[in-house]
């Protein structure tokens, strides 16, 4: 699955709620993040829950959330 595409789609789903609550999102995506092997519906549910929690917690207008992705370097162990 493409994590960035999933986040983007879910942000569109939350767009009106975020706008009404004055929440903006800053995306700090890693370049060329590889696709991951995962059950996409489960990952999307986790991301949606996080976005909904943000919307519930942000009480003041003008709040900014930052969504970042990164890829850790692979460690190759001799052996």
C-alpha positions, 0 to 999 in steps of 0.5 A: 500500500502507498502510505502517502496516498492513504494519508492524502485520501483521509485528509480529504475525508477530514477536510471539512471538519478540520476547516470548521475547527480551524485546523491546518495540516503540514505534510512532511513526507519522505521522498520515495517512500516505498510501498509497504506490505500491510492490510490497507484498511487496518492502516487507514483506520489507524490513521483516521482514528489519529486524525479524528483524535486531533480534531477532537483535541484541538479546541482553539482555531489556528492549530497546525498539525504536522504529518511526517513520514520517514524511512529508516536506513536498513541495517545489514548485520554480518552473518 
